[in-house]
C-alpha cells in the first residue's frame, strides 16, 4: 500500500473515568436487572491506520455520535503494524489491505465484525462485500472493505512520447530510460507486477517460476534510479524530470495531474493491478459497539468524498460516488462505472512464502 507516515499520532490510551466505589455499589443495588447501571464509560477507541486514513473526515461521524474524539496511531507499513501488535499493542480498529489481513487473523489478533450493525455496509458493492475469505458466518466478516486503488506506472508523456497510445510496462526495461525509472519497495506490489510482465502467476509460483522472477528483478535493479515506496520521492522525481516513469499508485498520478504536470497513468492490455484495503477489529477491542461505530464512520459519505477528492483513492462506499461530479472521476482517471472497473485487471492477493520473497527482494535490492 501507498501511505508513508511513520510516527505515532494522538494522545495515547487516555484515562478511563471511574465512578466512586460507593456510587457503584448503590447503582448496582438499585438496578432492576441487578447489573451495574452506571458503569464507567470506556476509553475512546484507537484507530491504527495508514497516515492519510486517520484524517478528521474518517472520524467525524463517530465524534457526532459519541461526543468524543477517537484516538489515532499510524504505521508506515503493515509489517510494522503487525510486529507492534504481536509485541502487545492493542488498538481497537486497524486498516490492513486485503492481501495482508489473513496473516493478522491467523495470528489470533482479530474478531468478527457484525455487518448488521453497520449502517453503511449496504453502500458497498456486492463484489466487495463478498470478497473470498472474509466471511465469518451469520452476517459477520473478518474484513470490511474501505477503499481501493491501483498499481501501475505513472509516466511523463512529454519525456516518453512514444508510449502515448502504446502503453506498456516495458518502459521500465527500455535501455533509453536506464537510470530514469523507479519501482516500489514493497513485495506485495513489485513482485506481482514483474511476475505478471513475464507471464508468471505471482500467486501460484512454482520454484522454476520464482527463479525466473528473481532473474527479472535483478535486471530491473540494473535499470532503476531508486526503489522507494515514499509518495513524495516518487512524485518529486517525476515532477522534476529526474524520473521518466515510476511504478506507483494512482494517488501519485492524481497529485501530479492536479499540479498540471504532463503525466499519464498506464492501463496496458490486460489491465492494471487493483488493491483493496479495509478495516478489521482487534480481538481485545475495549468496547465492541464503539469499535463498530468507528468502522462505520470511516465508511461514511463524508469520508468517501474525502477519499476520492483529497487522497485520490476510490472509496468502497460506491453509493456516495453517485453524488460526485464527473470532474472527480476525471481527476484520478477512473470511470463512473466503478463496479465494472474493479472487475478488470489483476486483483492483488496474498503472496505465498512471503518471508522468503521479502528476503530475496532485499538481497536483490542490495545490488543497487
C-alpha positions in Angstrom: 0.0 0.0 0.0 1.0 3.6 -0.5 0.9 5.5 2.7 4.2 6.7 4.2 3.6 8.1 7.7 5.8 6.6 10.3 5.2 8.5 13.5 2.6 7.7 16.1 -0.1 10.3 16.4 -2.7 11.0 19.1 -2.7 11.4 22.8 -2.1 7.8 23.8 -4.6 5.5 25.5 -6.1 8.2 27.7 -7.6 7.7 31.1 -10.7 5.8 32.0 -13.1 7.6 34.3 -14.2 5.5 37.2 -17.2 6.3 39.5 -16.7 6.3 43.2 -16.9 2.9 44.8 -19.9 3.8 46.9 -21.9 5.1 44.0 -21.1 1.9 42.1 -22.4 -0.3 44.9 -25.5 1.9 45.1 -26.2 1.8 41.4 -25.8 -1.9 41.3 -28.2 -2.5 44.1 -30.8 -0.2 42.6 -30.6 -1.6 39.1 -33.7 -3.7 38.2 -31.5 -6.1 36.3 -29.0 -6.5 39.2 -26.3 -5.1 36.8 -24.3 -2.0 37.2 -26.5 0.7 35.8 -23.8 3.4 36.0 -20.7 1.6 34.6 -17.8 3.9 33.9 -17.5 4.9 30.2 -14.9 3.1 28.2 -11.9 5.0 26.8 -12.2 6.3 23.2 -11.3 3.6 20.7 -7.9 3.6 18.9 -7.7 3.6 15.1 -4.4 2.1 13.9 -4.1 3.1 10.2 -2.2 4.4 7.3 -1.4 8.1 7.7 -4.0 9.6 5.4 -6.8 7.5 6.8 -6.8 8.9 10.3 -7.7 12.4 9.0 -10.7 14.2 10.5 -13.3 13.1 7.9 -12.9 9.5 8.8 -13.5 10.3 12.5 -16.3 12.9 12.1 -19.3 10.6 12.2 -18.0 8.8 15.3 -17.5 12.1 17.1 -21.0 13.3 16.3 -22.5 10.0 17.7 -20.3 9.6 20.8 -19.3 13.2 21.5 -15.7 12.2 21.9 -12.7 12.1 19.6 -11.2 8.6 18.8 -7.5 8.2 19.4 -5.3 7.5 16.4 -2.0 5.9 15.7 -0.3 5.3 12.3 2.1 2.8 10.8 4.4 3.1 7.9 3.6 -0.3 6.5 1.6 -3.4 7.5 4.7 -5.3 8.6 5.4 -2.6 11.2 1.8 -2.6 12.4 1.8 -6.4 12.7 5.0 -6.5 14.6 3.8 -3.9 17.0 0.6 -5.8 17.8 2.4 -9.1 18.1 4.5 -7.3 20.7 1.4 -6.4 22.8 0.0 -3.2 21.4 -3.8 -3.4 21.4 -5.7 -0.9 19.3 -9.4 -1.3 18.5 -9.7 -0.9 14.8 -6.9 -1.4 12.2 -6.6 -0.8 8.5 -4.7 -3.6 6.6 -5.2 -4.4 2.9 -7.0 -7.5 1.7 -3.8 -9.4 0.9 -2.5 -8.8 4.5 -5.4 -9.3 6.8 -5.3 -13.2 6.8 -1.9 -13.0 8.5 -3.4 -10.9 11.3 -6.3 -13.3 11.6 -4.2 -16.4 11.7 -2.1 -14.7 14.5 -5.2 -14.5 16.6 -5.4 -10.7 16.5 -8.9 -10.3 15.1 -12.5 -10.8 15.9 -15.6 -10.9 13.6 -17.4 -7.7 12.7 -21.2 -7.7 12.8 -22.2 -6.1 9.5 -25.9 -6.0 10.5 -24.9 -3.2 12.9 -23.1 -1.1 10.2 -25.4 1.4 8.7 -23.1 2.0 5.7 -22.5 -1.7 4.9 -25.2 -1.7 2.2 -23.5 1.1 0.4 -20.6 -1.2 -0.6 -20.9 -3.1 -3.9 -21.7 -6.8 -3.7 -18.3 -7.7 -5.1 -16.5 -6.0 -2.2 -19.0 -7.3 0.5 -18.3 -10.8 -0.6 -14.5 -11.0 -1.1 -13.3 -14.6 -0.7 -12.1 -15.5 2.7 -13.7 -12.5 4.5 -16.9 -14.2 5.8 -17.1 -15.2 9.4 -20.7 -16.5 9.1 -24.1 -15.2 10.3 -23.7 -11.7 8.6 -20.3 -11.3 10.2 -17.0 -10.7 8.4 -13.3 -10.5 9.3 -12.6 -7.6 6.9 -14.7 -4.6 5.9 -13.5 -3.1 2.6 -12.8 0.6 3.0 -11.2 1.9 -0.2 -9.4 0.7 -3.3 -6.7 1.8 -5.6 -4.4 0.7 -8.5 -0.8 -0.1 -9.0 0.6 0.7 -12.5 3.1 3.2 -14.0 2.9 6.9 -14.0 5.0 8.4 -16.8 5.9 11.8 -18.3 4.1 12.0 -21.6 6.4 14.8 -22.8 9.6 12.8 -22.0 8.4 9.4 -23.3 6.0 10.4 -26.1 6.4 7.1 -27.9 4.5 5.4 -25.1 1.4 7.6 -25.5 -1.2 5.4 -27.1 1.2 2.4 -26.9 1.3 2.0 -23.1 3.5 -0.8 -21.9 5.2 -1.6 -18.6 8.2 -2.5 -20.7 9.2 1.2 -20.2 10.9 0.0 -17.0 13.3 -2.0 -19.1 13.7 0.4 -22.0 17.5 1.0 -22.4 16.8 4.6 -23.4 15.5 5.3 -19.9 18.0 3.4 -17.8 18.6 5.3 -14.6 15.4 7.3 -15.1 12.8 4.9 -13.8 11.8 3.8 -10.3 9.8 1.0 -8.7 8.1 0.4 -5.4 9.8 -1.2 -2.4 7.0 -3.4 -1.1 6.9 -7.0 -2.3 3.1 -7.0 -2.5 3.3 -4.5 -5.3 6.6 -5.1 -7.2 6.8 -8.9 -7.2 3.3 -9.5 -8.7 4.0 -6.6 -11.1 7.2 -8.1 -12.5 5.9 -11.7 -12.5 2.9 -10.6 -14.5 5.1 -9.0 -17.1 6.8 -12.3 -17.8 3.7 -14.4 -17.8 4.0 -15.8 -14.3 1.0 -16.1 -11.9 2.5 -14.3 -8.9 0.1 -16.0 -6.5 0.8 -19.6 -7.7 4.5 -19.6 -8.5 6.5 -22.8 -8.8 10.2 -22.9 -7.9 11.0 -22.5 -11.5 8.7 -19.5 -11.8 10.3 -17.9 -8.8 13.7 -18.3 -10.3 12.5 -16.5 -13.5 11.0 -13.7 -11.5 14.2 -13.2 -9.5 16.3 -13.1 -12.7 13.9 -10.3 -14.0 14.2 -8.5 -10.7 17.9 -8.4 -10.9 17.6 -7.0 -14.4 15.2 -4.4 -13.1 17.6 -3.3 -10.4 20.1 -2.5 -13.1 17.6 -0.2 -14.7 16.2 1.9 -11.8 17.4 5.1 -10.3 15.9 4.2 -7.0 13.5 1.9 -5.2 11.0 3.6 -2.9 7.5 3.5 -1.5 7.6 7.1 -0.5 4.9 9.1 -2.3 6.9 12.4 -2.1 10.1 11.0 -3.5 8.3 9.4 -6.5 6.2 12.5 -7.2 9.1 14.9 -7.0 11.2 12.7 -9.2 8.5 12.6 -11.9 7.8 16.4 -11.5 11.4 17.4 -11.9 12.1 15.0 -14.8 14.6 13.1 -12.9 12.3 10.2 -13.5 10.6 9.5 -16.8 8.4 6.7 -15.4 7.7 5.1 -12.0 5.8 2.2 -10.7 3.2 3.9 -8.5 -0.2 4.1 -7.1 -3.0 6.2 -8.7 -2.7 8.8 -6.0 0.7 9.9 -7.3 -0.7 10.3 -10.8 -3.7 12.3 -9.4 -1.4 14.6 -7.5 0.8 15.4 -10.5 -2.1 15.9 -12.8 -3.7 18.3 -10.4 -0.4 20.3 -10.5 -0.6 20.5 -14.3 2.3 18.1 -15.0 2.2 16.2 -18.3 1.6 12.7 -17.0 -0.5 9.6 -17.8 -1.3 6.5 -15.8 -0.8 3.3 -17.8 -3.6 1.0 -18.4 -1.9 -1.5 -20.7 -3.5 -4.6 -22.4 -4.6 -6.9 -19.6 -5.3 -4.1 -17.2 -3.5 -2.9 -14.1 -3.3 -4.2 -10.5 -6.1 -3.3 -8.1 -5.8 -3.5 -4.3 -8.5 -3.2 -1.7 -7.7 -2.0 1.9 -10.2 -2.3 4.7 -10.9 -2.3 8.4 -10.6 -5.1 11.0 -11.3 -5.2 14.7 -8.8 -6.3 17.3 -9.8 -9.4 19.3 -9.4 -7.4 22.5 -11.2 -4.2 21.5 -12.2 -2.3 24.6 -15.8 -1.6 23.5 -17.3 -3.6 20.7 -20.0 -1.1 19.9 -17.6 1.9 19.8 -15.3 0.0 17.6 -18.2 -0.8 15.2 -19.1 2.9 15.2 -15.5 3.8 14.3 -15.6 1.4 11.4 -18.9 2.9 10.2 -17.5 6.4 10.5 -14.7 5.5 8.0 -17.3 4.3 5.5 -19.5 7.5 5.8 -20.4 9.6 2.8 -18.2 12.4 4.1 -15.3 10.0 4.3 -16.0 8.7 0.8 -15.9 12.2 -0.6 -12.6 13.0 1.1 -11.1 9.7 -0.1 -11.7 10.5 -3.8 -11.3 14.3 -3.6 -8.3 14.7 -1.3 -6.5 11.4 -1.2 -7.1 10.1 -4.8 -8.2 6.5 -3.9 -11.6 5.1 -4.7 -13.9 4.7 -1.7 -15.7 1.3 -1.1 -18.9 3.3 -0.5 -20.0 3.5 -4.1 -23.4 5.0 -3.3 -21.6 8.1 -2.2 -19.8 8.2 -5.5 -23.1 8.6 -7.3 -23.2 12.2 -5.9 -19.8 13.1 -7.1 -19.4 15.3 -10.3 -17.6 13.9 -13.4 -14.6 16.1 -12.5 -13.8 14.0 -9.5 -13.6 10.8 -11.7 -11.6 12.6 -14.4 -9.1 13.9 -11.8 -8.0 10.4 -10.7 -8.6 8.8 -14.1 -11.3 6.3 -13.3 -14.7 5.6 -15.0 -18.0 6.3 -13.3 -18.9 2.6 -13.6 -16.6 1.6 -10.7 -18.1 -1.9 -10.2 -17.2 -3.0 -13.7 -13.8 -1.2 -13.5 -13.0 -3.3 -10.4 -13.6 -6.5 -12.4 -10.8 -5.6 -14.9 -7.1 -6.1 -14.4 -5.5 -8.2 -11.7 -6.7 -8.2 -8.1 -3.9 -8.2 -5.6 -3.9 -11.2 -3.3 -1.8 -12.8 -0.6 1.7 -13.9 -1.7 2.7 -17.4 -0.7 6.0 -17.8 1.1 6.1 -14.0 1.7 9.0 -14.1 4.1 11.2 -15.9 1.5 10.2 -13.4 -1.1 10.9 -10.4 1.2 14.4 -11.8 2.0 15.2 -12.4 -1.7 14.0 -9.0 -2.8 16.0 -7.3 0.0 19.2 -9.1 -1.2 18.5 -8.2 -4.9 17.9 -4.5 -4.0 21.3 -4.5 -2.2 22.8 -4.7 -5.7 21.9 -1.0 -6.1 
